[in-house]
Amino acid sequence: MFNKILLPIDLEEEQSWAKALPMAQRLAGESGTVHLLGIVHDVGSALVAGFLPEGYEREALSKMQRRLLEFAKDHGAEGRIEAHTGHGHVPEVILRQAKKTGAELIVMASHSPDDLRTYLVGSHADKVVHNAKIPVLVMR
């Protein structure tokens, strides 16, 4: 069993948590904690950011935190799921949060292979697996 498990999820994509959340909870056992991580993606450039309303990132992070807390309440035992938000490039945020929470394991879903998407942007799971200092369980 693991005491601290990091589970990055996309609340808009059920496949990011449908299999991964039950597995993370099982691996946490009766005494471990699952740390949910919702990520507000980096818009990528100052040019794009210039078109967004002032305070966009702050509001997006606040909304993400509220939604994660509601999700945790609906899907886990009280006190056994904690919600965290991050902002930036997805793999970097995951690795940074794993270190910050002292996670012993990262559990994450991987989308089915898509050659074009993988070629253009790469796989977040692949980048996490190759750069993590702790075990990573990738669910399909």
N, C-alpha and C positions, 0 to 999 in steps of 0.2 A: 504494500500500500504506500501511497505517496501523501505527504502532509500538505503540499501546496502544488496545485496543478493550474497552469495557465491555459485558458481556452479562448482563443480569439474567434469571434463570431461576427457575421454580417446579419443584422436583424432582418434585412430585406430578402435574404436567401436562406430558406429553411434547410437546404442541404448543408449549410455551414455549421449547423448545430444538431440536426435531427438524430444523427448517429453518434456524433462526437460528445454531446452533452451527457447522454446516459453512460457512455464509456468513461468519461472523466469522473462522473459521480461514483461509478463502481470502483474505479481505481483509487479514489479518495477514501473509500471506506466510510466507517462511522465517525472518524475523527478528523479527516482531512478537509481541506477547503478548496473549492474550485473558484479560481479568479477569472471571471468573464472579462474579456477585453473587446470593447467596441472602438473602431478606428474611424476617425474623420480623415478622409484621404487628403493629401496635399494637392492643391490645385495645379501645382507644377511650375507656374511662372508668374512673375510680377505682372505681366501683361494681362493674363487671365484674372488674377486677383483684383486688378484695378476695376474690373467690371462688376465685382461682387459688392453687395451692400456693406457699409462700415459695420464692424462687429460680427461679420458672418461666421468666422471661425469660433469665436467665443459662444455665440448662440448655438452653432452646430454641436459643439462639445457639451453644452448644457442640455440640449435636447437629447443627445445620445445618452448621457448619464441618466436622465429621467426614464428613458425607454429601457435601458439596461436594468435599472432597479425594478421596474415593473416586470420585465422578463424573468429576473431572478426570483421575484416573489411568486410568479406563476409556475416556475419550473424547478424549484429546489427547496430543500429543507432549510428552515430559517437558520441563519448564521453559518451555513455551510457553503453559500455562494456569495462572493463579493463582486461588485461591479467596478470596472475601471475604464477610463476613456484615454485615448491617445490621439495624436495628430501627426501626420506625416506620411512617409513612405512605409507601406504596410510591413514588410519584413523587418525593417529597422525598429519600428515601434514595438513589434512583437518581442524582439530580442531585448530591447531596452526594458520593457515591462517585466519580462521573465527575470531579469537581473534585479529590478527594483522590488519585486514581490518575493524574491528568494525562491522562485518556483523550482521544483525538482523534476518536473516533466511538463512538456508542452503537448497538448492534444489539439489537433486541428484537422479540419476537413480539407480535402483536395478535390477540385473540380475534375471531371473526366478530361482526359487529354484532348486538347484542341490544338493541332499543329500550328495554325496561323497565330492564335492568341499567344501560345507559348513562345513562338519565335519573336513576336513583336514586343511583348512585355515580360516574358518569363513567368515562371510559376512562383507564387509567394511561398508555397510549402517547400519547394525545392530550395529556395534561398534560405529559408529558416533552417531546414535540415542541414544544409552545408555550412552554416555559420553558428549554429547553437552550440553552447558548451554543455548542455544538458540533453537527456534523451528527448526525442520528438516522436510522437505517435501520430501518423497520418492516416486518417479514416477516409475510406472511399465508399 
